[in-house]
Amino acid sequence: MNRFLGVGAFYDHAYGDLRTNVVAPGVFIHPFSHFTVVAAPGLERHEGHNEFVFRLASSYDFPINRLALAPTFAVDFLEGRRVYVYGVTIHVGF
C-alpha cells in the first residue's frame, strides 16, 4: 500500500518433529528500512486438524533483487497457549 503499511499473506511450513502448516493473511508494518512487523490471523494445520492461530512476527530483510531473506521471530497464539517460532523467511516484492 505504501512504504509504511502493506497487506499480504504467508505460508509457513515447519519441518522436523513438529510438522505444521500455517496460512494467514496479514498486515505488514515497516517502521524503518528493512524491518517488518506482522500481525496475522490464520489457520494452522497439525496432525490432521485445523486450529485458529494469531501470529505476531518481526523480521529484518536482506534484499536480493526482488527477493529478500529475513531472519524471523514470531509468537503464535493457539487456543490459550503461545508457540515461539523462528526461522528464515523469503519475501517476494511486487
N, C-alpha and C positions, 0 to 999 in steps of 0.2 A: 504494500500500500504506500509506504514512504520509508525513509531511512530509519525511522524510529520504531515503526509498528508494521507487522506483517501477519498474514494468516496463511495457514498451510496445513499439512498433515504429515504424519510419520508412521513408519512401520518399524517395529523393533523385534528382533528375534534373539533370544538368549540360548546359548549352546551349553553343553556340559550336563551336569547332574540335574539342573533346573531348566527344563526346556519350556519356554513360554513364547508367546507371540502377543504383541500389543499393537493395536491400531487405534489412532486417535487424530481428530482434527485439533488444531491448536492456535493459540495467539502467541506470536513470536515478537518479543520486545528486544530492541537493540539499544541499550542505554549508552554505549560507546562503541567505537570501531572494533569489529571482530568478536565482540562479546554478545551472547544471546541468552535470554531468559525465556522459558517456555511454560505456559500453563495450558493443560490439555485434558479434557475428559475423554474417556475412550473405553475400549474393551480389551481385556486380557484373556487369552485362551490358554488354559493349562490343564493337562490331563483330561482332555475331552469336554471340559465345560468352560463357559464364559463367565467372567466377573467384571463388574463396573470398576474402572480404575480412574483416578485423577492423578496426573503427573505434573510435578513441578521440576524443572530441569534448568541447568545452566551449562554453557559450553563456550569455548574460545576457538574461533575459526583460524585455521592456517590456509589461506586461499591458494588454489592451484587452478588457474584459468577460471572456468565457470563452476568448478567444484571447490569444496573446502573440506579438509579433515579437521575434526574438532574433538579433543578430549571432552567427555561429557560426564556430569554427575547429576543424578536425578533421585527424587523421592517419589515412590508410588504409594498412594493411599488406597488400600484394598480392604473393604469390609472391616474397618476398625483397626487395621494394622498398617505399619509402614514397612516398605521394602526399599532398600537402598540399591541403586543401580549405577554402575559406572562402565564406561567403555569408550569406544571411538565412534563418532558419528560422521557420515558422509553427507554433506549438504550439496544440493544441486540448485543453482540460481537460475532464474528466468529473466 
